[in-house]
Amino acid sequence: MTARNQHPMGESDTNRQNGGMPYLLPSPEMPERVEAIRSAIGPAPSLAVLRFLLQNPGATRREIAESMGLSLPTARMALEALEKSGYVVADLPRSERVGRAVHYRIDRVTLVNDLGALTSWLVA
């Protein structure tokens, strides 16, 4: 077997993942906040909602969904992920949200800090 058909760790290409895709080398361990931003902005709707809220602070879930062509459940899931990660802040606590319009904004300090951490991790 030639060197190009071998995994860097010495495994043959018969042990490839995903039906023939070569193995990926392990990446350096991600710090907690780097993993937080990677997972929060990974899904396309979350990244789009993040960008929308940067341009439209105080928007409601319905406004976000309608403006972006998202379903309400998709907008809700994106907002929940972003809020859980600390990038989005709501004007009402969860216990007071039922039946009320909630306005969302970006926590720019957390976002900028974590984007910086992501950038540092990527180029390290």
DRENMI-566806 format. One line per 5 residues: number of its first residue (from 1); their letters; for each residue x, y, z of N, C-alpha, C. Coordinates in Angstrom, 1 decimal. Layout:
BEGIN
NUM	A	X:Y:Z:X:Y:Z:X:Y:Z ~ ...
END
This chain:
BEGIN
1	MTARN	0.8:-1.2:0.0:0.0:0.0:0.0:0.9:1.2:0.0 ~ 0.5:2.3:-0.8:1.3:3.5:-0.8:1.1:4.4:0.3 ~ 2.0:5.3:0.6:1.8:6.2:1.7:0.6:7.1:1.6 ~ 0.2:7.4:0.4:-1.0:8.3:0.2:-2.3:7.6:0.6 ~ -2.3:6.3:0.6:-3.5:5.5:1.0:-3.5:5.1:2.5
6	QHPMG	-2.6:5.7:3.2:-2.5:5.3:4.6:-2.9:6.5:5.5 ~ -3.6:6.2:6.6:-3.9:7.2:7.6:-2.6:7.7:8.2 ~ -2.5:8.9:8.6:-1.2:9.4:9.3:-0.9:8.6:10.5 ~ -1.8:7.9:11.1:-1.5:7.1:12.3:-1.2:5.7:11.9 ~ -1.1:5.4:10.6:-0.7:4.1:10.2:-1.8:3.2:9.8
11	ESDTN	-3.0:3.6:9.9:-4.2:2.8:9.5:-4.4:2.8:8.0 ~ -4.8:1.7:7.5:-5.0:1.6:6.0:-6.3:2.3:5.6 ~ -6.4:2.6:4.3:-7.6:3.3:3.9:-8.8:2.5:3.9 ~ -8.7:1.2:4.3:-10.0:0.4:4.5:-10.7:0.8:5.8 ~ -10.0:1.6:6.6:-10.6:2.0:7.9:-11.1:3.5:7.8
16	RQNGG	-11.4:3.9:6.6:-11.9:5.2:6.4:-13.3:5.4:7.0 ~ -13.6:6.7:7.3:-14.9:7.0:7.8:-15.8:7.4:6.7 ~ -17.1:7.4:6.9:-18.1:7.9:6.0:-18.0:7.3:4.6 ~ -17.8:6.0:4.5:-17.8:5.4:3.2:-16.7:5.8:2.3 ~ -15.5:6.0:2.8:-14.4:6.3:1.9:-13.8:7.7:2.2
21	MPYLL	-14.4:8.5:3.0:-13.8:9.8:3.3:-12.6:9.5:4.2 ~ -11.5:10.2:4.0:-10.3:9.9:4.8:-10.6:10.5:6.3 ~ -9.8:9.9:7.2:-9.9:10.3:8.6:-9.5:11.8:8.7 ~ -10.1:12.5:9.6:-9.6:13.8:9.9:-8.6:13.7:11.1 ~ -7.6:14.5:11.1:-6.7:14.5:12.2:-7.4:15.2:13.4
26	PSPEM	-7.1:14.7:14.6:-7.8:15.4:15.7:-7.3:16.8:15.8 ~ -8.3:17.7:16.2:-7.9:19.1:16.3:-7.6:19.4:17.8 ~ -6.9:20.5:18.0:-6.7:20.8:19.4:-8.0:20.9:20.2 ~ -8.0:20.5:21.4:-9.2:20.6:22.3:-9.8:22.0:22.3 ~ -11.1:22.1:22.1:-11.7:23.4:22.1:-12.0:23.9:23.5
31	PERVE	-11.6:25.1:23.9:-12.0:25.6:25.2:-13.5:25.7:25.2 ~ -14.1:25.8:26.4:-15.5:25.8:26.6:-16.2:26.9:25.8 ~ -15.7:28.1:25.9:-16.4:29.2:25.2:-16.2:29.1:23.7 ~ -15.1:28.5:23.2:-15.0:28.3:21.8:-16.0:27.3:21.3 ~ -16.2:26.2:22.1:-17.2:25.2:21.7:-18.6:25.9:21.8
36	AIRSA	-18.8:26.8:22.7:-20.1:27.5:22.8:-20.5:28.2:21.6 ~ -19.5:29.0:21.1:-19.8:29.8:19.9:-19.9:28.9:18.6 ~ -19.0:27.9:18.6:-19.1:27.0:17.4:-20.4:26.3:17.3 ~ -20.9:25.8:18.5:-22.2:25.2:18.4:-23.4:26.1:18.2 ~ -23.3:27.3:18.7:-24.4:28.3:18.6:-24.5:28.8:17.2
41	IGPAP	-23.4:29.1:16.5:-23.4:29.7:15.2:-23.3:28.6:14.1 ~ -23.1:27.4:14.5:-23.0:26.3:13.5:-24.3:26.2:12.6 ~ -25.4:26.0:13.2:-26.6:25.9:12.3:-26.9:27.2:11.6 ~ -27.2:27.0:10.3:-27.5:28.2:9.5:-28.6:29.1:10.1 ~ -29.7:28.6:10.6:-30.7:29.5:11.1:-30.2:30.3:12.3
46	SLAVL	-29.4:29.7:13.2:-28.9:30.5:14.3:-28.0:31.6:13.9 ~ -27.1:31.3:12.9:-26.2:32.3:12.4:-27.0:33.5:11.8 ~ -28.0:33.1:11.0:-28.9:34.2:10.4:-29.6:35.0:11.4 ~ -30.2:34.3:12.5:-30.9:35.1:13.5:-29.9:36.0:14.3 ~ -28.7:35.5:14.5:-27.7:36.3:15.2:-27.4:37.6:14.4
51	RFLLQ	-27.2:37.4:13.1:-27.0:38.6:12.2:-28.2:39.5:12.2 ~ -29.4:38.9:12.1:-30.6:39.7:12.0:-30.7:40.6:13.3 ~ -30.5:40.0:14.5:-30.6:40.7:15.7:-29.5:41.8:15.9 ~ -28.4:41.5:15.3:-27.4:42.6:15.4:-27.9:43.8:14.6 ~ -28.6:43.6:13.6:-29.1:44.7:12.8:-30.5:45.2:13.2
56	NPGAT	-31.2:44.4:14.0:-32.6:44.7:14.5:-32.8:44.4:15.9 ~ -32.0:45.1:16.8:-32.2:44.8:18.2:-33.6:45.0:18.7 ~ -34.1:44.2:19.6:-35.4:44.3:20.1:-36.5:43.6:19.3 ~ -36.1:42.9:18.3:-37.1:42.2:17.5:-37.7:41.0:18.3 ~ -39.0:40.7:17.9:-39.7:39.6:18.5:-39.4:38.3:17.7
61	RREIA	-39.8:37.2:18.2:-39.6:35.9:17.5:-40.4:36.0:16.2 ~ -41.6:36.5:16.3:-42.5:36.5:15.1:-41.9:37.5:14.0 ~ -41.3:38.6:14.5:-40.7:39.5:13.5:-39.5:38.9:12.9 ~ -38.7:38.1:13.7:-37.5:37.4:13.1:-38.0:36.4:12.1 ~ -38.9:35.6:12.5:-39.4:34.5:11.6:-39.9:35.1:10.3
66	ESMGL	-40.8:36.1:10.4:-41.4:36.7:9.2:-40.4:37.4:8.3 ~ -39.5:38.1:8.9:-38.5:38.8:8.1:-37.5:37.9:7.4 ~ -37.3:36.8:8.0:-36.2:35.9:7.5:-36.8:34.7:6.7 ~ -38.1:34.6:6.7:-38.8:33.4:6.1:-38.6:32.1:6.8 ~ -38.4:32.2:8.1:-38.3:31.0:9.0:-39.7:30.6:9.6
71	SLPTA	-39.8:29.4:9.9:-41.0:29.0:10.6:-40.8:29.5:12.1 ~ -41.9:29.6:12.8:-41.8:30.0:14.2:-41.0:29.0:15.0 ~ -41.3:27.7:14.8:-40.4:26.7:15.6:-38.9:26.8:15.3 ~ -38.6:27.1:14.0:-37.2:27.2:13.7:-36.6:28.5:14.4 ~ -37.3:29.6:14.3:-36.9:30.8:15.0:-36.7:30.5:16.5
76	RMALE	-37.7:29.8:17.1:-37.7:29.6:18.5:-36.4:28.7:18.9 ~ -36.1:27.7:18.1:-35.0:26.8:18.4:-33.7:27.6:18.3 ~ -33.6:28.5:17.2:-32.4:29.3:17.1:-32.2:30.2:18.2 ~ -33.3:30.9:18.6:-33.2:31.8:19.8:-32.9:31.1:21.1 ~ -33.5:30.0:21.3:-33.1:29.2:22.5:-31.7:28.8:22.6
81	ALEKS	-31.1:28.4:21.4:-29.7:28.0:21.4:-28.8:29.2:21.6 ~ -29.1:30.4:21.0:-28.4:31.6:21.2:-28.5:32.1:22.6 ~ -29.7:32.0:23.2:-29.9:32.5:24.5:-29.2:31.6:25.5 ~ -29.2:30.3:25.3:-28.5:29.4:26.2:-27.0:29.6:26.2 ~ -26.5:30.0:25.1:-25.0:30.3:25.0:-24.7:31.6:25.5
86	GYVVA	-25.6:32.5:25.7:-25.4:33.8:26.3:-25.2:34.9:25.2 ~ -25.5:34.6:24.0:-25.4:35.6:22.9:-26.6:36.4:22.7 ~ -27.8:35.9:23.1:-29.1:36.6:23.0:-29.6:36.8:24.4 ~ -30.2:38.0:24.6:-30.8:38.3:25.9:-32.3:38.7:25.6 ~ -33.2:38.1:26.4:-34.6:38.5:26.3:-35.0:39.5:27.3
91	DLPRS	-36.0:40.3:27.0:-36.5:41.3:27.9:-37.4:40.8:29.0 ~ -37.8:39.5:28.9:-38.6:38.9:30.0:-38.0:37.6:30.4 ~ -38.1:37.3:31.7:-37.6:36.0:32.2:-38.6:34.9:31.6 ~ -38.1:33.7:31.5:-38.9:32.6:30.9:-40.2:32.4:31.6 ~ -40.3:32.6:32.9:-41.5:32.4:33.6:-42.6:33.4:33.3
96	ERVGR	-42.3:34.5:32.6:-43.2:35.6:32.3:-43.5:35.7:30.8 ~ -43.0:34.7:30.0:-43.1:34.8:28.5:-44.4:34.3:27.9 ~ -45.1:33.4:28.6:-46.3:32.8:28.0:-47.3:33.8:27.6 ~ -47.7:33.8:26.3:-48.7:34.7:25.8:-48.2:36.2:25.6 ~ -46.9:36.5:25.8:-46.4:37.8:25.6:-45.4:37.9:24.6
101	AVHYR	-45.3:39.0:23.9:-44.2:39.3:22.9:-42.9:39.5:23.7 ~ -41.9:38.7:23.4:-40.6:38.8:24.0:-39.7:39.5:23.0 ~ -38.9:40.5:23.4:-38.0:41.2:22.6:-36.6:40.7:22.9 ~ -35.8:40.5:21.8:-34.5:39.9:21.9:-33.4:40.9:21.5 ~ -32.3:40.8:22.1:-31.1:41.6:21.7:-29.9:40.8:21.8
106	IDRVT	-28.8:41.2:21.2:-27.5:40.5:21.3:-26.7:41.1:22.5 ~ -26.1:40.2:23.2:-25.1:40.6:24.2:-23.8:40.7:23.5 ~ -23.5:41.9:23.1:-22.3:42.1:22.2:-21.0:41.8:22.9 ~ -20.9:42.0:24.2:-19.7:41.7:24.9:-19.4:40.2:24.9 ~ -20.4:39.4:25.2:-20.2:37.9:25.1:-19.8:37.5:23.7
111	LVNDL	-20.6:38.0:22.8:-20.4:37.6:21.4:-18.9:38.0:20.9 ~ -18.5:39.2:21.1:-17.2:39.6:20.7:-16.1:38.8:21.4 ~ -16.3:38.6:22.7:-15.3:37.9:23.4:-15.1:36.4:22.9 ~ -16.3:35.8:22.7:-16.2:34.4:22.2:-15.8:34.3:20.7 ~ -16.1:35.3:19.9:-15.6:35.3:18.5:-14.1:35.5:18.6
116	GALTS	-13.6:36.3:19.5:-12.1:36.5:19.6:-11.5:35.2:20.1 ~ -12.1:34.4:21.0:-11.6:33.2:21.5:-11.6:32.1:20.3 ~ -12.6:32.2:19.5:-12.7:31.3:18.4:-11.6:31.6:17.4 ~ -11.4:32.8:17.1:-10.3:33.2:16.2:-8.9:32.8:16.7 ~ -8.7:33.1:18.0:-7.4:32.7:18.6:-7.2:31.2:18.5
121	WLVA	-8.3:30.4:18.8:-8.1:29.0:18.7:-7.9:28.5:17.3 ~ -8.5:29.1:16.3:-8.3:28.7:14.9:-6.9:29.0:14.4 ~ -6.3:30.1:14.8:-5.0:30.4:14.3:-3.9:30.0:15.1 ~ -4.2:29.4:16.3:-3.1:28.9:17.2:-2.3:27.8:16.6
END
